[in-house]
Structures are given as C-alpha cells and as structure tokens.
Amino acid sequence: MTRVAVYGGKGALGSTLVSHCKSKDWWVCNIDLTENPEADFNIVVPVQGTDMIAQSQYVNEKVAELGDKFDAVYCVAGGWAGGNASNKDFVRNTDLMIKQSIWTSIISANVAGHYLKEGGLLTLAGAMPSLGGTSFMIGYGMAKAAVHQLTASLAQEGGGLPKDAVVQCILPMTLDTPMNRKNMANADFTSWTPLMYVAEMFTKWSEDPSSRHPNGSLIKIITANSITEEVVV
C-alpha cells in the first residue's frame, strides 16, 4: 500500500489532497494544527509556546512511532499575509509567513530525509510571484523564495534526501479555494488553478516517476481559460 504524509492536510489544498489519496486506497498521515478525520493517522503540531526545533522534534517522534517509511511527503502548508516595509503589521505578518511556509517546509524536508523511501517524492509549495519582487506582500514573497532555495539545495548531491528521491516545488499564482473566492469575489476564476488539478498532479508523480520533472524543479502552475499547464522555470 502506498503511504504518504501530507503536511497541511487540513487546509483547502491539503484536504483535497487527502481525500484524493484516500480515493486511491492509500494510507495517509496528516500533519497539521488540527486533525483531518479522513486521514489514517493525525499528527497535531503543538504551536503555543513552541519554536521550529520543538515542532520538528515532535513531528519526527510521532513519525518514528509509525514504524514504516513514506512513498511521498507532500508539503502544502502555508498562508498569506500582505504588507510592505511601512505597514504597521509588516514584522508580525512576516513572522507569520516564515512560520507557515519556511518552518513547515524545513520540517517536511527533515521528515523526508529520515522517513522517505528511496526513489520517493517530496513536494514543496513555492509561489510564482516570488520569482521577483513582491512589494505589497514582502513577508510572503520572501518566505516563498526561501522555499525555492530549499528546493535547489535538497536536489543537490549531499542534500540529505534518500537515494533517487526527487523534490519538486510548485509555483502557483492563485489556487481556487473557498477563501480566495470569498476575498476576491469579482476575480476571473478561469485563471485560478483547481485544487484537484494539483492533487492529481501530485499523485501522478508518485505513481509514475517518469512523469516527474527534473529533480529540484520549480514548476509554474499556469491556468488560463480554465486550462492548466506545468512550466518548469
């Protein structure tokens, strides 16, 4: 049986991914701030009074208790907060983005380094805008750019992933989530990427290693007129 971990498995994309994996009769571990009842096993990450080191130790201890390795580790945790350098919430929002995107990606990479099978798959979540400046959302752009760098480092020889394992980083523009629809009700939804497209893409990469992009790829997820394509940077 295919065994996967989904970091952020209770969010909008994560929940879709967990449901899709379960439809294939895969065994799914959800790692998040809250449980996902669809998952076979839940690791609820303690947040209050903890730092990244404590969270990583907790997650790794819980994963070790499972006694088996993963075919894939999918990191889809994250969030969004805006603000430029003069914004009153600039530092607070940047701190939040670092925790939601960088901490989760580093912990996912650490889990993969110890508990991913040889030839397995690690996915990380970057962002297309972070290929350049993001003046109105500096903290978000900076955090996602760090995930891009992490991807490149993990793909290099000596990056710490198991033999023949591959890391892929997706760079979407806008995902079609309920929250995005609520906050941007007048947007052009035909340019938003469906969550199921991403879920199916991830499971395809797991089932058919030949469908994966080169190790360390940053992959733009571009949707136009309701048609989505993958473009390697």
C-alpha positions in Angstrom: 0.0 0.0 0.0 1.2 3.5 -0.9 1.9 5.5 2.3 2.1 9.3 2.1 2.3 12.2 4.5 0.5 15.5 3.9 1.9 18.5 5.9 -1.0 20.9 6.0 -3.6 18.2 5.3 -6.5 20.1 6.9 -6.2 23.2 4.7 -8.1 23.7 1.5 -5.5 22.1 -0.8 -4.4 19.6 1.9 -7.9 18.4 2.5 -8.5 17.9 -1.3 -5.2 16.0 -1.5 -6.0 13.8 1.5 -9.4 12.9 0.0 -7.9 12.2 -3.4 -5.2 9.9 -1.9 -7.9 8.1 0.2 -9.9 7.5 -3.0 -6.9 5.5 -4.2 -6.9 3.5 -1.0 -3.6 5.0 0.0 -2.5 5.3 3.7 -2.4 8.9 4.7 -0.7 10.7 7.6 -2.0 14.3 8.1 0.4 16.7 9.8 -1.3 19.9 10.7 -2.6 22.1 13.5 -5.9 20.2 13.6 -7.0 16.7 12.7 -8.3 15.6 9.4 -10.9 12.8 10.1 -10.3 11.3 6.6 -6.6 10.6 7.4 -5.5 7.3 8.7 -3.2 9.0 11.3 -3.0 12.6 12.5 -0.1 14.4 14.0 -1.4 17.6 15.5 1.6 20.0 15.7 1.8 22.0 19.0 2.1 25.7 18.4 1.6 27.5 21.7 5.0 28.2 23.3 7.0 26.2 20.7 9.6 27.0 18.2 10.6 25.3 15.0 13.0 22.9 16.8 10.4 21.8 19.2 7.8 21.3 16.4 10.3 19.3 14.3 11.2 17.1 17.3 7.6 16.4 18.0 6.7 15.6 14.4 9.7 13.3 13.9 9.0 11.5 17.1 5.4 10.8 16.0 6.5 9.7 12.5 9.1 7.4 14.0 6.3 5.6 16.0 4.7 4.6 12.8 7.5 2.2 12.0 7.4 2.5 8.3 8.6 5.0 5.6 6.6 7.1 3.2 6.4 6.9 -0.6 5.8 10.6 -0.6 5.9 13.6 1.6 3.6 16.4 0.3 4.0 19.8 2.0 1.1 22.0 1.2 1.1 24.1 4.4 1.1 27.9 4.1 -0.9 31.0 4.2 -1.0 34.6 3.0 -0.5 38.0 4.6 0.4 41.2 2.9 2.3 44.4 3.8 5.2 46.5 2.7 8.1 47.8 5.0 6.0 50.7 6.3 2.9 48.7 7.1 2.1 48.6 10.8 1.8 44.7 10.7 4.9 44.2 8.5 7.0 42.4 11.1 4.1 40.5 12.5 3.0 39.3 9.1 6.5 38.4 8.0 6.9 36.3 11.2 3.7 34.5 10.4 4.8 33.8 6.8 8.1 32.4 8.0 6.3 30.1 10.4 3.6 29.0 7.9 5.9 28.5 4.8 9.5 28.1 5.9 9.1 26.2 9.1 6.7 23.7 7.6 8.9 23.2 4.5 12.0 22.6 6.6 10.3 20.1 8.9 8.9 18.3 5.8 12.4 18.2 4.3 13.7 16.8 7.6 11.0 14.1 7.7 11.8 13.2 4.1 15.5 13.0 4.9 14.8 10.4 7.6 11.5 8.7 6.6 11.1 8.9 2.8 11.7 5.7 0.8 14.5 5.5 -1.8 13.1 6.9 -5.0 10.4 8.7 -3.1 8.9 12.1 -3.7 9.0 15.3 -1.7 6.8 18.3 -2.9 7.1 21.8 -1.5 4.9 24.8 -2.1 6.5 28.0 -3.5 4.8 30.8 -5.4 5.1 32.3 -8.8 5.2 35.9 -7.7 8.3 35.1 -5.5 10.4 34.8 -8.7 10.6 38.6 -8.5 9.8 41.4 -6.1 6.6 41.4 -4.1 6.4 44.9 -2.6 2.8 44.6 -1.4 3.4 41.3 0.3 7.1 41.3 1.2 7.0 38.7 4.0 5.0 36.3 1.9 7.3 36.7 -1.1 10.5 36.3 1.0 9.2 33.2 2.7 8.2 31.5 -0.6 11.5 32.5 -2.2 13.3 30.7 0.7 11.3 27.5 -0.2 12.6 27.9 -3.8 16.2 27.9 -2.5 15.5 25.0 -0.1 14.3 23.0 -3.1 17.5 23.7 -5.1 19.6 22.7 -2.1 17.8 19.5 -1.4 18.2 18.4 -5.1 21.9 18.8 -5.0 24.2 15.9 -4.2 24.6 15.8 -0.4 21.2 17.5 0.1 20.2 14.8 2.5 17.3 13.1 0.7 17.3 9.3 0.2 18.9 7.7 -2.9 17.0 8.6 -6.1 14.4 10.6 -4.2 13.1 13.7 -6.1 11.9 17.1 -4.8 9.5 19.2 -6.8 8.4 22.7 -5.9 5.1 24.0 -7.3 4.7 27.8 -8.1 1.0 28.5 -8.4 -0.4 32.0 -9.0 -3.8 31.7 -7.4 -5.4 28.5 -6.2 -9.2 28.2 -6.4 -10.0 27.9 -2.7 -13.2 28.9 -0.9 -11.3 31.7 1.0 -9.9 33.2 -2.2 -13.4 33.2 -3.8 -14.7 34.9 -0.7 -11.9 37.5 -0.7 -11.8 38.1 -4.4 -15.4 37.6 -5.5 -15.1 39.6 -8.7 -11.9 37.9 -10.0 -11.6 35.9 -13.1 -11.9 32.3 -11.8 -10.9 30.8 -15.1 -7.3 31.9 -14.3 -7.3 30.1 -11.0 -5.9 26.6 -10.6 -8.3 24.0 -9.4 -7.3 22.2 -6.2 -8.0 18.8 -7.8 -5.5 19.5 -10.6 -2.8 19.9 -8.0 -3.9 16.8 -6.1 -4.0 14.7 -9.3 -0.6 16.0 -10.4 1.0 15.0 -7.1 -0.4 11.5 -7.1 0.6 11.1 -10.8 4.2 12.0 -9.8 4.0 9.3 -7.1 2.5 6.6 -9.3 4.6 7.3 -12.4 8.2 8.6 -11.6 8.7 9.2 -15.3 6.1 11.9 -15.1 8.2 13.9 -12.7 10.1 17.0 -13.7 13.9 17.1 -13.2 15.0 16.9 -9.6 14.8 20.3 -7.9 12.5 21.8 -10.5 10.5 25.0 -9.8 7.3 24.4 -11.6 4.9 27.2 -12.6 1.3 26.2 -12.4 -0.3 28.4 -15.0 -4.1 28.4 -15.6 -5.8 30.4 -18.4 -9.3 30.0 -19.7 -9.7 27.1 -17.2 -6.8 25.2 -18.8 -3.8 24.4 -16.6 -0.3 23.6 -17.6 3.0 23.0 -15.9 6.0 25.1 -16.9 9.5 24.5 -15.4 11.3 27.7 -14.6 
